[in-house]
Amino acid sequence: MFRLSRPHLLLGVLLFAVIAAWPLAKFLLLFPQDQWQVDVQVYREGGISVLQGRDIYAQMTQPPQLLPFTYPPIAAFLSVPLAFVPFTVAAWAWSITQLLANVAIVWIAWYRVRERVGVWAPVLVGVVAAGFLWTQPVGDGIRFAQVNAFLVLMCLLDLRRPRPAWLLKVPPGMLVGMAMAIKLTPGVFVIHYLLNKRWREAGWAIGTATFVSVAAWLVLPQASFAFWGGALSDPTRLGPNDGSANQAFRATLLRRGLEGTELTLAWAPWLLVVGAIVFWVARRAYRQGDWVAEAAAVGLSGFLLSPVSWVHHLHWIMVIVPAILGWALTRSPVDWRRVGAAAVVVAWFVCTMPFWGVLWKREGRDPRWVGDLLVEGNVIGSVVVLALLAWAVHRTDRERAHETPVAEGDPAPRVSA
């Protein structure tokens, strides 16, 4: 263990500011005002609706966006504090808090390298957290003022092993349940728990989500009925499902013109095959005791299997990259294959392929199939990420099989989290 050094902490903050300067300026200072921090507007309108007794799911944000509230009622209740301050104050506070959450994610998920560099840890974390802002999933979180950073952090903390002292009184599964109550996607962790017969964690997750949802029903009965009785099953409330911003495989099928039964028949095999693969990867990571890779795989499953997956839903890239790296940067010689695989993931999502594809098609360039392929860039990218993560987990098994056994009487190798 090491003490934080003030010079290294200040250097970390400085490097974060320098590296993050352009994406933050682009999204927080130079972005068109009618598109600035639009999701905070959604959350804030939800909070205002609670205070004023309005129908939460009938309200829209101001033109030209006209966005509805799409989260469970408890999310509207938690958004009430945003209603007490002007929108600008709420938006800036949200962005700053989101940046701190990103730093916390890096501090936790990159623990292998962080512990290796010692007092240089703040520098490492500052550089890495700022660097991720250049990727589309994390950058779009800042652009739209999204909630994903907080959900990733909650789920990551819940899977962290060993649990830090301050988290010991929180039963495993509870934070996942709270995240699931706010947004349904973290429910994939419950599937993972059940598949691995982790009944206690599954019970706490389901119980927490149920308790919070029932409490919200008692406080906001009409809103709860509106959400669970209709708004939840209406994917059109999330925006045009066939738009290029939706990078779920189902959206690819919609863009190919499939509808109704044809759409279901084409999407079902994807859910079965990809679901089996990604939960198998998560199971292997769990059995290895690699909770970072476990969290990365389950988090990725939410993006791969959801009917609507906006690019910023892949905020899990901040966990996926260190999961692929494993111990690569802490051993001698460095495992450059892992480093290369992690670099592919970062480079892929620094590129804004769907946006390039839209421009290609809008300008009528030839060949047209290039534009179509680019529009599906992050759908393809999510499959590439799954393949690389599966490879990394398999490689961990091979590495451990070739490790020198610990002699009897020698100290056991240190495992830290």
KOLPA-656641 format. One record per residue (C-alpha): residue number from 0; residue in one letter; chain; x, y, z. Coordinates in nm, 4 decimals. Each point is the difference from the previous one (the first is absolute). Example, Ala and Ser with C-alpha at 12.3 -4.5 7.8 and 13.67 -1.06 7.14 Angstrom:
REM KOLPA-656641
seq_type_mol_xx_yy_zz
0_A_A_1.2300_-0.4500_0.7800
1_S_A_0.1370_0.3440_-0.0660
***
This chain:
REM KOLPA-656641
seq_type_mol_xx_yy_zz
0_M_A_0.0000_0.0000_0.0000
1_F_A_0.1210_0.3538_-0.0671
2_R_A_-0.0822_0.3509_0.1078
3_L_A_-0.1317_0.2441_-0.2577
4_S_A_0.2677_0.2524_-0.0864
5_R_A_-0.1171_0.3576_-0.0505
6_P_A_0.2413_0.0696_-0.2919
7_H_A_-0.1131_-0.3155_-0.1798
8_L_A_-0.3651_0.0824_0.0718
9_L_A_0.0412_0.3502_-0.1425
10_L_A_0.1809_-0.1386_-0.3047
11_G_A_-0.2842_-0.2470_-0.0534
12_V_A_-0.2571_0.2805_0.0132
13_L_A_0.2073_0.2124_-0.2385
14_L_A_0.0402_-0.2791_-0.2549
15_F_A_-0.3711_-0.0804_0.0261
16_A_A_-0.0810_0.3649_-0.0765
17_V_A_0.2383_0.0107_-0.2974
18_I_A_-0.1086_-0.3292_-0.1581
19_A_A_-0.3713_0.0565_0.0656
20_A_A_0.0054_0.3642_-0.1113
21_W_A_-0.1266_-0.0541_-0.3557
22_P_A_-0.2865_-0.2481_0.0611
23_L_A_-0.1188_0.2020_0.3005
24_A_A_0.0181_0.3280_-0.1907
25_K_A_-0.1794_-0.1563_-0.2969
26_F_A_-0.2885_-0.1418_0.2032
27_L_A_-0.0300_0.2515_0.2832
28_L_A_0.0985_0.3323_-0.1585
29_L_A_-0.0341_-0.0211_-0.3788
30_F_A_-0.3028_-0.2232_-0.0443
31_P_A_-0.3242_0.1524_-0.1408
32_Q_A_-0.2170_0.1173_0.2880
33_D_A_-0.3081_-0.1883_-0.1219
34_Q_A_0.1978_-0.3264_0.0302
35_W_A_0.1955_0.0847_0.3160
36_Q_A_-0.0332_-0.2499_0.2868
37_V_A_-0.3370_-0.1169_-0.1292
38_D_A_-0.0334_-0.2957_0.2348
39_V_A_0.0312_0.2201_0.3085
40_Q_A_-0.2999_0.1813_-0.1427
41_V_A_-0.1838_-0.3343_-0.0043
42_Y_A_0.0979_-0.0820_0.3591
43_R_A_-0.0802_0.3516_0.1200
44_E_A_-0.3409_-0.0042_-0.1684
45_G_A_-0.0679_-0.3285_0.1788
46_G_A_0.0856_0.1620_0.3322
47_I_A_-0.2192_0.3010_-0.0772
48_S_A_-0.2870_-0.2339_-0.0909
49_V_A_0.0288_-0.1699_0.3397
50_L_A_-0.0117_0.3339_0.1819
51_Q_A_-0.2893_0.1362_-0.2041
52_G_A_-0.2014_-0.3217_-0.0206
53_R_A_0.0211_-0.0104_-0.3811
54_D_A_-0.0195_-0.3192_-0.2050
55_I_A_0.3704_-0.0923_-0.0145
56_Y_A_-0.0277_-0.2031_-0.3202
57_A_A_-0.2109_0.2537_-0.1890
58_Q_A_0.2494_0.2857_0.0385
59_M_A_0.2572_0.0930_-0.2636
60_T_A_0.3107_0.2145_0.0164
61_Q_A_0.0005_0.3339_-0.1789
62_P_A_0.0136_0.0131_-0.3837
63_P_A_0.1754_-0.0974_-0.2177
64_Q_A_0.0947_-0.3165_0.1922
65_L_A_-0.3428_-0.0914_0.1451
66_L_A_0.1398_-0.2931_0.1988
67_P_A_-0.2226_-0.2034_0.2369
68_F_A_0.0962_-0.1406_0.3387
69_T_A_0.0808_-0.3688_-0.0584
70_Y_A_0.1271_-0.1228_0.3388
71_P_A_-0.1889_-0.1698_0.2862
72_P_A_-0.1847_0.2299_0.2442
73_I_A_0.2718_-0.0268_0.2653
74_A_A_0.2374_0.1758_-0.2426
75_A_A_-0.2410_0.2938_-0.0184
76_F_A_-0.0180_0.0100_0.3799
77_L_A_0.3819_0.0019_0.0231
78_S_A_0.0068_0.2837_-0.2554
79_V_A_-0.1964_0.2353_0.2277
80_P_A_0.3162_0.1805_0.1262
81_L_A_0.0703_0.1044_-0.3609
82_A_A_-0.3322_0.1846_-0.0031
83_F_A_0.1068_0.2342_0.2816
84_V_A_0.2814_0.1623_-0.1982
85_P_A_0.0128_0.1663_-0.3427
86_F_A_0.0617_-0.2323_-0.2927
87_T_A_0.3510_0.1359_-0.0617
88_V_A_0.1024_-0.0675_0.3602
89_A_A_-0.1472_-0.3502_-0.0145
90_A_A_0.1768_-0.0764_-0.3280
91_W_A_0.3436_0.1145_0.1164
92_A_A_-0.0359_-0.1792_0.3331
93_W_A_-0.1022_-0.3176_-0.1817
94_S_A_0.2987_0.0186_-0.2365
95_I_A_0.2491_0.0556_0.2817
96_T_A_-0.1471_-0.2878_0.2009
97_Q_A_0.0092_-0.2225_-0.3081
98_L_A_0.3699_0.0794_-0.0515
99_L_A_0.0686_-0.0953_0.3625
100_A_A_-0.1895_-0.3274_-0.0545
101_N_A_0.2190_-0.0722_-0.3038
102_V_A_0.3116_0.0597_0.2080
103_A_A_-0.1351_-0.2389_0.2652
104_I_A_-0.0679_-0.2671_-0.2650
105_V_A_0.3595_0.0223_-0.1218
106_W_A_0.1349_-0.0058_0.3569
107_I_A_-0.1913_-0.3223_0.0706
108_A_A_0.0170_-0.1857_-0.3336
109_W_A_0.3671_0.0784_-0.0666
110_Y_A_0.1127_-0.1170_0.3433
111_R_A_0.2652_-0.2382_-0.1392
112_V_A_0.1996_0.2757_-0.1677
113_R_A_-0.0855_0.2554_0.2679
114_E_A_0.1498_-0.2110_0.2750
115_R_A_0.3072_-0.0717_-0.2112
116_V_A_0.0824_0.3682_-0.0625
117_G_A_-0.0379_0.0955_0.3683
118_V_A_0.0164_0.3757_0.0619
119_W_A_-0.0473_0.0602_-0.3738
120_A_A_-0.3542_-0.1391_0.0260
121_P_A_-0.1713_0.3443_-0.0166
122_V_A_0.1934_0.0746_-0.3198
123_L_A_-0.1040_-0.3322_-0.1536
124_V_A_-0.3645_0.0486_0.0967
125_G_A_-0.0082_0.3602_-0.1247
126_V_A_0.1489_-0.0911_-0.3378
127_V_A_-0.2201_-0.3065_-0.0520
128_A_A_-0.3252_0.1668_0.1136
129_A_A_0.0658_0.2979_-0.2276
130_G_A_0.0992_-0.2238_-0.2893
131_F_A_-0.3318_-0.1847_0.0133
132_L_A_-0.1824_0.3297_-0.0600
133_W_A_0.1309_-0.0219_-0.3570
134_T_A_-0.1952_-0.3214_-0.0568
135_Q_A_-0.3524_0.0314_-0.1294
136_P_A_-0.1808_-0.1901_0.2811
137_V_A_0.1587_0.2004_0.2845
138_G_A_0.0096_0.3288_-0.1922
139_D_A_-0.3682_-0.0308_-0.0852
140_G_A_-0.0697_-0.0472_0.3705
141_I_A_0.1335_0.3513_0.0543
142_R_A_-0.1612_0.1310_-0.3182
143_F_A_-0.3498_-0.1074_0.1021
144_A_A_0.0486_0.0071_0.3810
145_Q_A_-0.0781_-0.3688_0.0298
146_V_A_-0.0420_-0.2222_0.3076
147_N_A_0.2139_-0.2943_-0.1170
148_A_A_0.3158_0.0941_0.1927
149_F_A_-0.1881_-0.0253_0.3294
150_L_A_-0.1590_-0.3352_-0.0884
151_V_A_0.3344_-0.1481_-0.1106
152_L_A_0.1599_0.1203_0.3233
153_M_A_-0.2757_-0.1525_0.2155
154_C_A_0.0182_-0.3391_-0.1727
155_L_A_0.3808_0.0000_0.0022
156_L_A_0.0055_0.0703_0.3736
157_D_A_-0.2482_-0.2812_0.0573
158_L_A_0.2238_-0.2562_-0.1727
159_R_A_0.3264_0.1283_0.1488
160_R_A_0.1969_-0.2641_0.1888
161_P_A_0.1067_0.0181_0.2733
162_R_A_-0.2502_0.2629_0.1057
163_P_A_0.1564_0.3060_0.1626
164_A_A_-0.0732_0.0582_0.3683
165_W_A_-0.2477_0.2821_-0.0645
166_L_A_-0.2053_-0.2315_-0.2254
167_L_A_-0.0062_-0.3076_0.2234
168_K_A_-0.3390_0.0838_0.1502
169_V_A_-0.1615_0.0227_-0.3447
170_P_A_-0.1090_-0.3512_-0.1046
171_P_A_0.1285_-0.1117_-0.3431
172_G_A_-0.2785_0.0512_-0.2513
173_M_A_-0.1552_0.3029_0.1680
174_L_A_0.1775_0.2610_-0.2132
175_V_A_-0.0867_-0.1925_-0.3167
176_G_A_-0.3620_-0.0027_0.1175
177_M_A_0.0050_0.3748_0.0543
178_A_A_0.1513_0.0549_-0.3449
179_M_A_-0.2670_-0.2294_-0.1469
180_A_A_-0.2751_0.1994_0.1694
181_I_A_0.1293_0.3193_-0.1638
182_K_A_0.0533_-0.1516_-0.3440
183_L_A_-0.0991_-0.3499_-0.1047
184_T_A_0.3165_-0.0967_-0.1919
185_P_A_0.2049_-0.1026_0.3085
186_G_A_-0.2522_-0.2826_0.0339
187_V_A_0.2448_-0.2063_-0.2092
188_F_A_0.2031_-0.0430_0.3203
189_V_A_-0.2932_-0.1870_0.1544
190_I_A_0.0040_-0.2406_-0.2966
191_H_A_0.3730_-0.0512_0.0610
192_Y_A_-0.0572_-0.0653_0.3704
193_L_A_-0.2752_-0.2514_-0.0684
194_L_A_0.2016_-0.1847_-0.2650
195_N_A_0.2801_-0.0402_0.2529
196_K_A_-0.2340_-0.0993_0.2868
197_R_A_0.0957_0.3069_0.1992
198_W_A_-0.3381_0.0080_0.1667
199_R_A_0.0926_0.2461_0.2756
200_E_A_0.1227_0.2683_-0.2391
201_A_A_-0.2928_-0.0562_-0.2349
202_G_A_-0.2382_0.0211_0.2959
203_W_A_0.1448_0.3254_0.1255
204_A_A_-0.0044_0.1509_-0.3513
205_I_A_-0.3592_-0.1017_-0.0700
206_G_A_-0.1109_0.0860_0.3530
207_T_A_0.1590_0.3455_-0.0074
208_A_A_-0.1427_0.0831_-0.3424
209_T_A_-0.3432_-0.1242_0.1073
210_F_A_0.0053_0.1877_0.3310
211_V_A_0.1046_0.3255_-0.1693
212_S_A_-0.2595_-0.0423_-0.2759
213_V_A_-0.2790_-0.0756_0.2483
214_A_A_0.1025_0.3017_0.2102
215_A_A_-0.0156_0.2131_-0.3152
216_W_A_-0.3445_-0.1461_-0.0747
217_L_A_-0.1250_0.1081_0.3421
218_V_A_0.1351_0.3532_-0.0510
219_L_A_-0.0806_0.0294_-0.3721
220_P_A_-0.2827_-0.2481_-0.0711
221_Q_A_-0.1234_0.1576_-0.3244
222_A_A_0.3488_0.0319_-0.1443
223_S_A_0.0818_-0.3584_0.0988
224_F_A_-0.3137_-0.1304_-0.1675
225_A_A_0.0790_0.2042_-0.3123
226_F_A_0.3573_-0.1341_-0.0169
227_W_A_-0.0506_-0.3669_0.0831
228_G_A_-0.3329_-0.0113_-0.1799
229_G_A_0.1036_0.1502_-0.3312
230_A_A_0.3010_0.2298_-0.0276
231_L_A_0.2419_-0.2847_0.0763
232_S_A_-0.1186_-0.2101_-0.2960
233_D_A_0.0047_0.2889_-0.2482
234_P_A_0.3495_0.0112_-0.1595
235_T_A_-0.0997_0.2936_-0.2219
236_R_A_0.0169_0.2247_0.3084
237_L_A_0.3763_-0.0456_-0.0105
238_G_A_0.0243_0.1609_-0.3430
239_P_A_0.0071_-0.1367_-0.3580
240_N_A_0.1082_-0.3617_0.0427
241_D_A_0.1347_-0.0215_-0.3551
242_G_A_0.2150_0.3142_0.0283
243_S_A_0.3785_-0.0239_-0.0271
244_A_A_0.0396_0.0978_0.3678
245_N_A_-0.1571_-0.3320_0.1009
246_Q_A_0.2844_-0.2507_-0.0247
247_A_A_-0.1879_-0.3073_0.1180
248_F_A_-0.0135_-0.2965_-0.2383
249_R_A_-0.3769_0.0357_-0.0088
250_A_A_0.0504_0.3492_-0.1456
251_T_A_0.2165_-0.1500_-0.2764
252_L_A_-0.2905_-0.2276_-0.0901
253_L_A_-0.2411_0.2949_0.0045
254_R_A_0.2322_0.1909_-0.2313
255_R_A_-0.0141_-0.2981_-0.2354
256_G_A_-0.3786_0.0390_-0.0145
257_L_A_-0.1021_-0.2930_0.2223
258_E_A_-0.3171_0.0358_0.2045
259_G_A_-0.2448_-0.2079_0.2021
260_T_A_0.0505_-0.3759_-0.0084
261_E_A_0.2982_0.0220_-0.2351
262_L_A_0.1746_0.2323_0.2431
263_T_A_-0.0672_-0.2325_0.2955
264_L_A_0.1171_-0.3095_-0.1871
265_A_A_0.3218_0.1718_-0.1071
266_W_A_0.0733_0.1534_0.3411
267_A_A_-0.0725_-0.3098_0.2130
268_P_A_0.3049_-0.2024_-0.1185
269_W_A_0.2236_0.2977_0.0751
270_L_A_-0.1353_0.0182_0.3559
271_L_A_0.0519_-0.3732_0.0546
272_V_A_0.3476_-0.0314_-0.1521
273_V_A_0.1520_0.3278_0.1165
274_G_A_-0.1681_-0.0306_0.3397
275_A_A_0.1461_-0.3490_0.0469
276_I_A_0.3484_0.1203_-0.0965
277_V_A_0.0102_0.3149_0.2115
278_F_A_-0.1370_-0.1675_0.3143
279_W_A_0.2420_-0.2895_-0.0533
280_V_A_0.2863_0.2518_-0.0082
281_A_A_-0.1341_0.1597_0.3184
282_R_A_-0.0247_-0.3413_0.1676
283_R_A_0.3607_-0.0855_-0.0849
284_A_A_0.1189_0.3364_0.1290
285_Y_A_-0.1921_-0.0573_0.3228
286_R_A_0.1562_-0.3425_0.0462
287_Q_A_0.3437_0.1552_-0.0544
288_G_A_-0.0721_0.2521_0.2735
289_D_A_0.0468_0.2820_-0.2535
290_W_A_-0.2810_0.2303_0.1090
291_V_A_0.1038_0.2740_-0.2460
292_A_A_-0.0412_-0.2311_-0.3005
293_E_A_-0.3192_-0.1368_0.1546
294_A_A_-0.1492_0.3484_0.0328
295_A_A_0.1190_0.0906_-0.3512
296_A_A_-0.1643_-0.3040_-0.1594
297_V_A_-0.3330_0.0403_0.1789
298_G_A_-0.0031_0.3742_-0.0688
299_L_A_0.0711_-0.0682_-0.3681
300_S_A_-0.2919_-0.2451_-0.0110
301_G_A_-0.2389_0.2844_0.0764
302_F_A_0.1170_0.1828_-0.3120
303_L_A_-0.0011_-0.3088_-0.2213
304_L_A_-0.3422_-0.1336_0.0993
305_S_A_-0.2066_0.3156_0.0495
306_P_A_-0.2536_0.0953_-0.2709
307_V_A_0.1251_0.3592_0.0202
308_S_A_0.3696_0.0705_0.0643
309_W_A_0.1197_0.3554_-0.0417
310_V_A_0.3763_0.0344_-0.0336
311_H_A_0.0339_0.1518_0.3495
312_H_A_-0.1462_-0.3218_0.1458
313_L_A_0.3435_-0.1509_-0.0703
314_H_A_0.1496_0.2032_0.2826
315_W_A_0.1217_-0.3430_0.1108
316_I_A_0.2955_0.0547_-0.2332
317_M_A_0.1719_0.1557_0.3042
318_V_A_-0.0144_-0.3446_0.1657
319_I_A_0.0378_-0.2121_-0.3142
320_V_A_0.3428_0.1433_-0.0873
321_P_A_0.1662_-0.0860_0.3359
322_A_A_-0.1768_-0.3383_-0.0105
323_I_A_0.1716_-0.0768_-0.3311
324_L_A_0.3321_0.1313_0.1296
325_G_A_-0.0104_-0.2198_0.3076
326_W_A_0.3479_-0.0088_0.1559
327_A_A_0.1654_0.0885_-0.3337
328_L_A_0.1556_0.3288_0.1143
329_T_A_0.1130_-0.1285_0.3385
330_R_A_0.2070_-0.2967_-0.1125
331_S_A_0.3373_-0.0320_-0.1633
332_P_A_0.0117_-0.0379_-0.2912
333_V_A_-0.3101_0.2025_-0.0852
334_D_A_-0.2716_-0.2013_-0.1751
335_W_A_-0.0195_0.2078_-0.3175
336_R_A_-0.2780_-0.2148_-0.1444
337_R_A_-0.2319_0.1111_0.2776
338_V_A_0.1170_0.3592_-0.0375
339_G_A_-0.0701_-0.0164_-0.3738
340_A_A_-0.3474_-0.1457_0.0565
341_A_A_-0.0837_0.2737_0.2511
342_A_A_0.1319_0.2632_-0.2423
343_V_A_-0.2317_-0.1340_-0.2731
344_V_A_-0.3021_0.0535_0.2274
345_V_A_0.1027_0.3568_0.0870
346_A_A_0.0843_0.0918_-0.3614
347_W_A_-0.3253_-0.1490_-0.1295
348_F_A_-0.2136_0.2129_0.2268
349_V_A_0.2054_0.3150_-0.0404
350_C_A_-0.1253_-0.0197_-0.3579
351_T_A_-0.3586_0.1150_-0.0494
352_M_A_-0.0826_-0.2498_-0.2734
353_P_A_-0.3816_0.0334_0.0051
354_F_A_0.0374_0.3781_-0.0458
355_W_A_0.2421_-0.0542_-0.2870
356_G_A_-0.2472_-0.2402_-0.1577
357_V_A_-0.2846_0.2492_0.0216
358_L_A_0.2162_0.2652_-0.1710
359_W_A_0.1110_-0.2495_-0.2664
360_K_A_-0.3598_-0.0848_-0.0876
361_R_A_-0.1228_0.3588_0.0272
362_E_A_0.2632_0.1161_-0.2484
363_G_A_-0.0851_-0.2839_-0.2384
364_R_A_0.3490_-0.1460_-0.0115
365_D_A_0.0805_-0.3273_-0.1716
366_P_A_0.0103_-0.2841_0.0716
367_R_A_-0.3195_0.0293_0.2030
368_W_A_0.0740_-0.3180_0.1987
369_V_A_0.2899_0.1787_0.1712
370_G_A_-0.2440_0.2479_0.1538
371_D_A_-0.2298_-0.2834_0.1088
372_L_A_0.2929_-0.1822_0.1600
373_L_A_0.1210_0.3101_0.1830
374_V_A_-0.3482_0.0660_0.1398
375_E_A_0.0197_-0.3442_0.1639
376_G_A_0.3517_0.0762_0.1275
377_N_A_-0.0746_-0.0319_0.3698
378_V_A_-0.2249_-0.3032_-0.0458
379_I_A_0.3000_-0.1672_-0.1613
380_G_A_0.2267_0.1533_0.2633
381_S_A_-0.1998_-0.1534_0.2842
382_V_A_0.0498_-0.3452_-0.1565
383_V_A_0.3727_0.0692_-0.0391
384_V_A_0.0143_0.1022_0.3663
385_L_A_-0.1766_-0.3215_0.1036
386_A_A_0.2465_-0.2067_-0.2023
387_L_A_0.3000_0.1775_0.1532
388_L_A_-0.1409_-0.0299_0.3512
389_A_A_-0.0645_-0.3724_-0.0516
390_W_A_0.3563_-0.0372_-0.1306
391_A_A_0.1387_0.1850_0.3039
392_V_A_-0.1925_-0.2188_0.2466
393_H_A_0.1149_-0.3132_-0.1811
394_R_A_0.3563_0.1307_0.0015
395_T_A_-0.0199_0.0445_0.3770
396_D_A_-0.0730_-0.3708_0.0362
397_R_A_0.2997_-0.0844_-0.2191
398_E_A_0.2265_0.2373_0.1929
399_R_A_-0.0995_-0.1532_0.3312
400_A_A_0.0554_-0.3511_-0.1340
401_H_A_0.3626_0.0921_-0.0801
402_E_A_0.0721_0.1847_0.3248
403_T_A_0.2574_-0.1518_0.2341
404_P_A_-0.1819_-0.1660_0.2915
405_V_A_0.0621_0.1523_0.3424
406_A_A_0.2294_-0.2232_0.2013
407_E_A_-0.1254_-0.1328_0.3322
408_G_A_0.0878_0.2429_0.2743
409_D_A_0.0445_0.2949_-0.2368
410_P_A_-0.2281_0.2989_0.0455
411_A_A_-0.3079_-0.0076_-0.2173
412_P_A_0.0001_0.2460_-0.2924
413_R_A_-0.1611_0.3289_0.0947
414_V_A_-0.3436_0.0556_-0.1433
415_S_A_-0.1341_0.3507_0.0366
416_A_A_-0.2990_0.1959_-0.1143
***
